Amino acid sequence: MNQSDTIFALSSGATPSGVAVVRLSGPDAFTAGRTLTSFPPGRAMALRSIRRRNGELIDKGLVLSFPGPASFTGEDCLEFQLHGGRAVVAALQSELLALGLRPAEAGEFTQRAFNNGKMDLVEVEGLGDLISAETEMQRRLAIEQSAGGLSRQYGEWAERLTRCRALIEAELDFADEDDIPGSVSDQVWRQVEAIQRQVSGQILATEKAGAVRDGFKVVIAGPPNAGKSSFLNAISKRDVAIVTDIAGTTRDILHVDLDLDGFLVRFYDTAGLRETTDIIEREGVRRARQAIAEADLVLHLTEIDSQAQQSLDLASDIPILHVGTKKDKGASADRSFDLLISTKTGEGLDDLRQAILARVRDNWAAVSASGAGRLRHLAHLQRASHFMAEALSGAELDLRAESLRLAAEELGRITGRVDVEDLLDVIFSEFCIGK
């Protein structure tokens, strides 16, 4: 990507459409625009005829100018709002190519905004999440990140660590001077401990944020014929899975994504857990156990009057709901279940839905309390916490100061303040053309 080029792209999505927005950015944006039409200077909009260089009319539409640096990219930007026909857009793009402009690459507008200091990496990632958000909670999480609140938090921690380090180095360099305020232990280490606690909370929120951004994973597990596929069909209100009385019908993992009260919840129906000599079913059981190990919540479904006892061998941090099924058969529950349901009559399904939502909301509460970034942020936060622990360990003062420097540097890498060149192509390639 050459920053000196002037680029253009259709930013409003595929044609045909009611309106098509073609965006230009770069040093020659206004020169190219004036070749095709006239427009008012300085962040204004006007209805204009847009013509080829030979005077032939392309379309009538709105033209908006955004002089840099007060624009999205920080460069001179121009937008054409045309009728969204394919031929109209193609004609304008053909003229722009002839004028020496080039089509933008995916994410190039946003990368220019980053390069020109209009956004940092955390805000860039939040914008990408906002574009791809499908549920209300994904939108809220993305808005919070793209608005810069999380960046300010990371920046504040880094600045406080830098001040702490400055006090330590002042004590090292000017230990004999009378105007060095107080002792390091009084002024610095309590503050570092406080920052480390806040970073630890951020680590937890970021771990849980994946379930909001990527979907809360609910795995339906249990023995064959426990009603797992029937429950998946009932919760999704359509026939996703084949339901029969034959044990072992489900061999592979089936899943459906649902928007439950603004949260993306992914339900996974798995093969019945049992010992089997069937090679295909055995692979299905293996995949089921793998999905269970990666779940945010496991629904352990068992027929109410079944005598079989089954252990899922779950890790201690994976929550589980024990659900008794086929309540419509009238059997009494002779062992402990969290909930009883019948997919045939619908009894208990709403209670189970609310129980699932309660777990999802608990997860959201941890995230929304402090805001949360992406998985990329997690490694830097963990390393920053590690370096702060080193600084608090009681080693030589100069080594502790170096640990604080490294902790602040890790926080800076999250926002792109230091050493992030290797991340840029990966991050911006996730954007669509025109953004």
C-alpha positions as CSV (number, residue, x, y, z in Angstrom):
1,M,0.0,0.0,0.0
2,N,1.5,3.3,-1.1
3,Q,0.4,6.2,1.0
4,S,1.1,8.7,-1.7
5,D,-1.5,7.1,-4.1
6,T,-5.0,8.5,-4.2
7,I,-7.4,5.6,-3.8
8,F,-11.1,5.0,-4.4
9,A,-13.7,2.4,-3.5
10,L,-17.4,1.6,-3.5
11,S,-18.0,2.0,0.3
12,S,-21.8,1.3,0.4
13,G,-21.9,-2.4,-0.5
14,A,-22.8,-4.3,-3.6
15,T,-24.9,-2.9,-6.4
16,P,-27.6,-2.5,-7.4
17,S,-28.8,-0.5,-4.5
18,G,-30.8,2.7,-3.9
19,V,-27.7,4.8,-3.3
20,A,-24.0,4.0,-4.0
21,V,-21.3,5.8,-2.1
22,V,-17.9,6.0,-3.9
23,R,-15.1,7.3,-1.6
24,L,-11.8,8.9,-2.6
25,S,-8.9,9.6,-0.3
26,G,-5.4,11.0,-1.0
27,P,-3.5,14.0,-2.3
28,D,-5.2,14.1,-5.7
29,A,-8.8,13.5,-4.4
30,F,-10.0,17.0,-4.9
31,T,-8.1,17.5,-8.3
32,A,-9.8,14.3,-9.6
33,G,-13.1,15.4,-8.3
34,R,-12.9,18.8,-9.9
35,T,-12.3,17.1,-13.3
36,L,-15.6,15.4,-13.1
37,T,-17.8,18.0,-11.3
38,S,-17.7,21.0,-9.0
39,F,-18.2,20.9,-5.3
40,P,-18.2,23.4,-2.4
41,P,-15.0,23.6,-0.3
42,G,-14.8,22.7,3.4
43,R,-16.9,19.9,4.7
44,A,-20.0,20.7,2.6
45,M,-22.5,18.8,0.5
46,A,-24.1,19.8,-2.8
47,L,-26.2,18.3,-5.6
48,R,-24.1,18.2,-8.8
49,S,-24.0,16.7,-12.3
50,I,-21.1,14.2,-12.5
51,R,-19.6,14.0,-16.0
52,R,-17.0,12.1,-17.9
53,R,-13.9,14.1,-19.1
54,N,-15.6,14.5,-22.5
55,G,-18.7,16.1,-20.9
56,E,-21.0,13.1,-21.1
57,L,-23.3,12.9,-18.1
58,I,-22.7,9.9,-15.8
59,D,-25.3,10.8,-13.1
60,K,-26.7,13.5,-10.8
61,G,-25.8,13.0,-7.2
62,L,-24.5,14.5,-3.9
63,V,-20.8,15.4,-3.6
64,L,-19.2,15.8,-0.2
65,S,-15.7,17.1,0.6
66,F,-13.7,16.5,3.7
67,P,-10.4,18.4,3.6
68,G,-7.6,16.8,5.6
69,P,-6.6,16.4,8.3
70,A,-10.2,16.7,9.6
71,S,-11.4,13.6,7.8
72,F,-11.7,9.9,8.5
73,T,-8.3,9.1,6.9
74,G,-6.6,12.4,7.8
75,E,-6.2,13.1,4.1
76,D,-8.3,15.0,1.6
77,C,-11.5,12.9,1.1
78,L,-14.3,13.2,-1.4
79,E,-17.5,11.2,-1.6
80,F,-19.9,10.7,-4.5
81,Q,-23.4,9.6,-3.6
82,L,-24.9,8.3,-6.8
83,H,-27.8,6.1,-7.9
84,G,-26.8,2.5,-7.1
85,G,-26.9,1.0,-10.5
86,R,-24.0,-1.2,-11.6
87,A,-23.4,0.7,-14.8
88,V,-23.5,4.1,-13.0
89,V,-20.8,3.0,-10.5
90,A,-18.7,1.3,-13.2
91,A,-18.7,4.5,-15.3
92,L,-17.5,6.6,-12.4
93,Q,-14.8,4.1,-11.4
94,S,-13.6,3.9,-15.0
95,E,-13.1,7.7,-15.1
96,L,-11.2,7.6,-11.8
97,L,-8.9,4.9,-13.1
98,A,-8.3,7.0,-16.2
99,L,-7.3,9.9,-14.0
100,G,-4.6,7.9,-12.3
101,L,-6.4,6.9,-9.1
102,R,-6.2,3.2,-8.0
103,P,-8.8,1.0,-6.3
104,A,-8.3,0.7,-2.6
105,E,-7.2,-2.6,-1.0
106,A,-9.2,-4.2,1.8
107,G,-8.9,-2.0,4.9
108,E,-6.8,0.6,3.2
109,F,-8.9,3.6,4.2
110,T,-8.8,2.5,7.9
111,Q,-5.0,1.8,7.7
112,R,-4.5,5.4,6.5
113,A,-6.5,6.6,9.4
114,F,-4.2,4.6,11.7
115,N,-1.0,5.8,9.9
116,N,-2.2,9.4,10.2
117,G,-2.9,9.1,13.9
118,K,-6.7,9.3,13.6
119,M,-7.2,5.9,15.2
120,D,-5.1,3.5,17.2
121,L,-5.1,-0.3,16.8
122,V,-7.7,-0.9,19.5
123,E,-10.1,1.5,17.8
124,V,-9.4,-0.1,14.4
125,E,-10.3,-3.5,15.7
126,G,-13.4,-2.1,17.4
127,L,-14.5,-0.6,14.1
128,G,-14.0,-4.0,12.4
129,D,-16.1,-5.7,15.0
130,L,-18.8,-3.0,14.6
131,I,-19.0,-3.7,10.9
132,S,-19.4,-7.4,11.4
133,A,-21.7,-7.2,14.5
134,E,-24.8,-9.3,14.2
135,T,-26.4,-9.0,17.7
136,E,-27.1,-6.1,20.0
137,M,-24.4,-7.1,22.5
138,Q,-21.8,-7.5,19.8
139,R,-22.7,-4.0,18.7
140,R,-22.3,-2.6,22.2
141,L,-19.0,-4.3,22.7
142,A,-17.7,-3.0,19.4
143,I,-19.0,0.6,20.0
144,E,-17.2,0.7,23.4
145,Q,-13.9,-0.4,21.8
146,S,-14.1,1.7,18.7
147,A,-15.0,4.8,20.7
148,G,-11.6,4.9,22.4
149,G,-12.5,4.2,26.0
150,L,-10.4,1.0,26.1
151,S,-7.5,2.7,24.5
152,R,-7.6,5.5,27.1
153,Q,-7.6,2.8,29.9
154,Y,-4.5,1.1,28.4
155,G,-2.8,4.4,27.9
156,E,-3.5,5.5,31.5
157,W,-2.0,2.3,32.9
158,A,1.1,2.7,30.7
159,E,1.5,6.4,31.8
160,R,1.1,5.5,35.5
161,L,3.8,2.8,35.1
162,T,6.1,5.2,33.4
163,R,5.7,7.7,36.2
164,C,6.4,5.0,38.7
165,R,9.5,4.1,36.8
166,A,10.6,7.7,36.7
167,L,10.4,7.9,40.5
168,I,12.5,4.8,40.9
169,E,15.2,6.1,38.5
170,A,15.2,9.4,40.2
171,E,15.9,7.7,43.5
172,L,18.7,5.7,41.8
173,D,20.3,8.7,40.2
174,F,19.8,11.3,42.9
175,A,19.6,9.3,46.1
176,D,21.6,12.0,48.0
177,E,19.5,14.9,46.9
178,D,17.0,16.4,49.4
179,D,14.2,17.2,46.8
180,I,13.5,13.6,45.8
181,P,9.9,13.1,47.2
182,G,9.5,10.3,49.7
183,S,10.5,6.7,49.5
184,V,9.9,4.5,46.4
185,S,8.1,1.9,48.5
186,D,5.6,4.5,49.7
187,Q,4.9,6.1,46.4
188,V,5.4,3.5,43.8
189,W,4.7,-0.1,44.8
190,R,1.2,0.4,46.2
191,Q,0.3,2.1,42.9
192,V,1.9,-0.8,40.9
193,E,-0.1,-3.3,42.9
194,A,-3.3,-1.4,42.2
195,I,-2.5,-1.3,38.4
196,Q,-1.8,-5.0,38.4
197,R,-5.2,-5.7,40.1
198,Q,-6.9,-3.7,37.4
199,V,-5.0,-5.4,34.6
200,S,-6.0,-8.8,36.2
201,G,-9.6,-7.7,36.0
202,Q,-9.1,-6.7,32.4
203,I,-7.6,-10.1,31.6
204,L,-10.7,-11.9,33.0
205,A,-13.0,-9.6,31.0
206,T,-11.1,-10.1,27.8
207,E,-11.2,-13.9,28.2
208,K,-15.0,-13.7,28.6
209,A,-15.4,-11.2,25.8
210,G,-14.7,-13.9,23.3
211,A,-18.1,-15.5,24.2
212,V,-19.8,-12.2,23.4
213,R,-17.9,-11.5,20.2
214,D,-17.7,-15.0,18.8
215,G,-20.8,-16.5,20.4
216,F,-21.5,-18.2,23.8
217,K,-20.9,-21.9,23.1
218,V,-23.6,-24.2,24.6
219,V,-22.9,-28.0,24.0
220,I,-25.8,-30.4,24.3
221,A,-24.4,-33.7,25.7
222,G,-25.7,-36.9,27.1
223,P,-26.3,-40.6,26.2
224,P,-28.0,-41.7,23.0
225,N,-31.8,-41.1,22.8
226,A,-31.7,-38.6,25.6
227,G,-33.5,-36.0,23.4
228,K,-30.6,-33.9,22.5
229,S,-31.5,-33.4,18.8
230,S,-35.2,-32.8,19.8
231,F,-34.0,-30.1,22.1
232,L,-31.9,-28.5,19.4
233,N,-34.9,-28.5,17.0
234,A,-37.1,-27.1,19.8
235,I,-34.8,-24.2,20.8
236,S,-34.2,-23.2,17.2
237,K,-37.8,-23.7,16.2
238,R,-36.9,-25.6,13.1
239,D,-35.8,-29.1,12.0
240,V,-32.0,-28.8,12.3
241,A,-31.3,-32.4,13.4
242,I,-32.8,-35.7,12.4
243,V,-34.8,-37.3,15.2
244,T,-35.4,-41.0,15.4
245,D,-35.8,-43.7,18.1
246,I,-32.6,-45.4,16.7
247,A,-29.6,-44.8,19.1
248,G,-26.6,-43.2,17.5
249,T,-28.5,-41.2,14.8
250,T,-26.3,-38.1,15.4
251,R,-22.7,-38.9,14.3
252,D,-21.2,-35.5,13.7
253,I,-21.6,-32.2,15.5
254,L,-24.6,-30.1,14.4
255,H,-24.9,-26.5,15.4
256,V,-27.2,-23.5,15.1
257,D,-26.6,-19.9,16.0
258,L,-29.4,-18.0,17.8
259,D,-29.9,-14.4,18.9
260,L,-31.2,-14.7,22.4
261,D,-32.1,-11.3,23.8
262,G,-29.2,-9.6,21.9
263,F,-26.6,-12.3,22.6
264,L,-25.2,-14.7,20.0
265,V,-25.6,-18.2,21.5
266,R,-24.2,-21.2,19.6
267,F,-25.9,-24.5,20.3
268,Y,-24.0,-27.7,19.4
269,D,-25.8,-31.1,19.2
270,T,-23.3,-33.9,19.8
271,A,-23.2,-37.7,19.3
272,G,-24.6,-39.8,22.2
273,L,-21.9,-40.6,24.6
274,R,-21.4,-44.4,24.9
275,E,-18.9,-47.1,24.2
276,T,-19.3,-48.4,20.7
277,T,-17.5,-50.6,18.1
278,D,-18.9,-48.6,15.2
279,I,-15.9,-46.6,13.7
280,I,-18.0,-43.6,12.6
281,E,-19.9,-43.4,15.8
282,R,-16.7,-43.7,17.8
283,E,-15.3,-40.7,15.9
284,G,-18.5,-38.8,16.7
285,V,-18.1,-39.5,20.4
286,R,-14.5,-38.3,20.3
287,R,-15.7,-35.0,18.6
288,A,-18.4,-34.7,21.2
289,R,-16.0,-34.9,24.1
290,Q,-13.7,-32.4,22.4
291,A,-16.7,-29.9,22.0
292,I,-17.6,-30.5,25.6
293,A,-14.1,-29.6,26.7
294,E,-14.3,-26.3,24.8
295,A,-17.8,-25.3,25.9
296,D,-18.9,-22.2,27.8
297,L,-21.8,-24.2,29.2
298,V,-22.7,-27.9,29.0
299,L,-26.3,-29.1,29.0
300,H,-26.2,-32.7,30.2
301,L,-29.4,-34.2,29.0
302,T,-30.6,-37.5,30.4
303,E,-34.0,-39.2,30.2
304,I,-35.8,-38.8,33.5
305,D,-36.4,-42.5,34.1
306,S,-33.1,-43.7,32.7
307,Q,-31.1,-45.8,35.2
308,A,-27.8,-45.0,33.5
309,Q,-25.4,-42.8,35.4
310,Q,-22.9,-41.0,33.3
311,S,-19.9,-38.8,34.1
312,L,-18.8,-36.1,31.6
313,D,-15.3,-35.7,33.1
314,L,-15.5,-31.9,32.8
315,A,-12.8,-29.5,33.8
316,S,-13.7,-27.7,37.0
317,D,-14.2,-24.3,35.3
318,I,-16.9,-25.5,32.8
319,P,-20.4,-24.8,34.1
320,I,-23.0,-27.6,33.6
321,L,-26.8,-27.9,33.8
322,H,-28.2,-31.3,34.4
323,V,-31.5,-31.5,32.5
324,G,-34.0,-34.3,32.7
325,T,-35.9,-34.9,29.5
326,K,-39.1,-36.5,28.2
327,K,-41.1,-35.2,31.2
328,D,-44.3,-35.8,29.2
329,K,-43.9,-39.5,29.8
330,G,-44.9,-38.9,33.4
331,A,-41.8,-40.5,35.0
332,S,-40.7,-39.3,38.4
333,A,-37.2,-37.9,38.8
334,D,-35.5,-40.2,41.3
335,R,-32.2,-38.2,41.1
336,S,-31.2,-34.6,41.1
337,F,-31.8,-32.5,38.0
338,D,-31.4,-28.8,37.7
339,L,-34.4,-28.7,35.3
340,L,-37.0,-31.0,33.8
341,I,-38.2,-30.5,30.2
342,S,-40.4,-32.0,27.5
343,T,-39.7,-31.1,23.9
344,K,-43.0,-32.7,23.0
345,T,-45.2,-30.4,25.2
346,G,-42.8,-27.6,25.5
347,E,-42.9,-27.8,29.3
348,G,-39.7,-26.5,31.0
349,L,-38.2,-25.1,27.8
350,D,-38.6,-21.5,28.7
351,D,-37.1,-22.1,32.1
352,L,-34.1,-23.7,30.5
353,R,-33.8,-20.9,28.1
354,Q,-33.8,-18.4,31.0
355,A,-31.2,-20.5,32.8
356,I,-29.0,-20.4,29.8
357,L,-29.5,-16.6,29.4
358,A,-28.6,-16.1,33.1
359,R,-25.2,-17.7,32.5
360,V,-24.7,-15.6,29.4
361,R,-25.6,-12.4,31.3
362,D,-23.2,-13.3,34.1
363,N,-20.5,-13.5,31.4
364,W,-21.6,-10.2,29.9
365,A,-21.5,-8.5,33.4
366,A,-17.8,-9.2,33.7
367,V,-17.2,-7.9,30.3
368,S,-19.3,-4.7,30.4
369,A,-17.9,-3.7,33.8
370,S,-14.5,-3.0,32.4
371,G,-14.8,-3.3,28.6
372,A,-12.8,-5.9,26.8
373,G,-10.6,-6.2,23.8
374,R,-9.7,-9.1,21.5
375,L,-7.6,-12.2,22.0
376,R,-4.6,-10.3,20.7
377,H,-4.8,-8.0,23.7
378,L,-4.8,-10.9,26.1
379,A,-1.2,-12.0,25.6
380,H,0.1,-8.4,26.1
381,L,-2.0,-8.0,29.2
382,Q,-0.7,-11.2,30.7
383,R,2.9,-10.3,29.9
384,A,2.3,-6.8,31.4
385,S,1.0,-8.4,34.6
386,H,4.0,-10.8,34.7
387,F,6.4,-7.9,34.4
388,M,4.6,-6.0,37.2
389,A,4.8,-9.1,39.4
390,E,8.6,-9.1,38.7
391,A,8.8,-5.4,39.7
392,L,7.0,-6.2,42.9
393,S,9.2,-9.2,43.7
394,G,11.8,-7.2,45.6
395,A,14.8,-7.6,43.3
396,E,17.4,-4.8,42.8
397,L,15.9,-1.5,42.2
398,D,17.3,-1.1,38.6
399,L,15.9,-4.5,37.6
400,R,12.5,-3.5,39.0
401,A,12.6,-0.3,37.0
402,E,13.3,-2.3,33.9
403,S,10.4,-4.6,34.6
404,L,8.1,-1.6,34.8
405,R,9.4,-0.4,31.4
406,L,8.6,-3.7,29.9
407,A,5.1,-3.7,31.4
408,A,4.4,-0.3,30.0
409,E,5.7,-1.4,26.6
410,E,3.4,-4.4,26.5
411,L,0.4,-2.1,27.1
412,G,1.7,0.2,24.3
413,R,1.8,-2.6,21.9
414,I,-2.0,-3.2,22.3
415,T,-2.8,0.3,21.0
416,G,0.0,0.3,18.5
417,R,2.3,2.8,20.2
418,V,5.3,0.6,19.8
419,D,6.6,-2.2,17.6
420,V,3.5,-3.4,15.8
421,E,4.5,-3.5,12.1
422,D,4.0,-7.3,12.0
423,L,0.4,-6.9,13.1
424,L,-0.8,-4.4,10.6
425,D,-1.3,-6.6,7.5
426,V,-3.3,-9.1,9.6
427,I,-5.6,-6.6,11.2
428,F,-6.4,-4.5,8.1
429,S,-6.9,-7.4,5.8
430,E,-10.0,-8.3,7.8
431,F,-11.8,-5.2,6.6
432,C,-14.0,-5.0,3.5
433,I,-13.1,-2.9,0.4
434,G,-14.0,0.7,1.0
435,K,-13.3,0.7,4.7
